Amino acid sequence: MNLLLDDSKRNPALDPLSRFHSFFEWNLGGLTLLEKLERKYPGAKIFYKGPNKDFETLIFNRYPHVYPATLESYDSIYSSDSFLPWELLGTVTSIIEETLTIEKEWKRFRQKYKAKQSGFHIVGKDKHLYIHSGATVYPGVVFDTTHGPILIEDGVKISSFSFLEGPLFVGKNCQIDNARITGGTLIGNQCRIGGEVENSILLDFTNKHHEGFLGHSFVSSWVNLGALSTTSDLKNNYGIVKLKVGDSIVNTGTIKFGSVIGPFTKLAIGVMANTGTVFDIACNIVESRIQGFVPAFTWVKPGGRYRLEEFLFDTKKIMARRGMNLFEFEEHYLRKLYGSFSE
């Protein structure tokens, strides 16, 4: 069986999220699309077609078992256009249900915790709460399964006075402190979450650990949102949200959408992002009010430029704190990407 991952004709809104990882690498509900396909179709050959040669080289270095797209036809084609952020936010329940179907062991975890013994509270049906036996939940936490299931992965720590509403997935080794998480949210591995999060997707190694509101947004990997940084997800006139990405305008078709935040981007304390703000890869923003499109490698405020060597130094230091390394081929790719934005 031959399967194609087609990333060749991206919607412009996907570019800021896909500078470093392709759509099939995104951890959504504990599994990437690649992992799902490998489990569903064992032995299948998986091919990839990217937006350019440099990005394809990055992917093939990461996944030597994925092949360049050389065939004339494929049994199934999976396009990046099926992973538009505003559409994914409406499918959180089905993503979590698919995880429950694929990962059979979640059924066993449901029996490991007893609310009365553990000191936390459940609103809704107990059977929709799945807590891994390796997770720690402190007294005073409230889980609300009224609107969907809640899955808490291995190594997660949830501190007292947090409210978590389903549908919700919290990835491995996350830390949830004094948080209010509502409306359908997916959180990747090794994230630190606090404050208010509503109907958002956060990929691996991303921090939003302090007060502030993140709503109807898609946040890539290795992002840090400073204390009190906040996204608006509704216009004052209740108009349809349109995203500006470079020279393109993308109509989301919805009145509820916050921000797109690309990988390695950092927002300082108190940064306020207007509805539909798009941050490209590796922005380091200090300016208090931001709107529209923030180009790749922006430093402090629009118009400033992150120096390459400083960005790479900061990135390696941040990744090391999580026990991760930037591979040589990834650094080579980032250097070429940086150069492409200065031409």
Protein Blocks (a to p, Z undefined) as FASTA:
>chain_A
ZZdddfkbccfklmmmmmmbcfklpcghhiafklmmmmmmghiacddddfbfklmmmmmm
mmmmbccdfbfbdfbdcdfklmcfklmmmmmmmmmmmmmmmmmmlmmmmmmpcfklnopa
cedjfklpccdfkbccdehiacdfkloccdddehiacdehiacdddddddehiacehiac
ehiiaddehiacehjdehiaddehiacfbgcddehiacdehiacdehiacdfbdfklpac
dddehjbccdehiabdcbdcdehiacdehiacdehiacdehiacfbfbdghjadehiahi
ahiacdfklmmmmmmmmmmmnopacdfklmmmmmmmmmmmmZZ
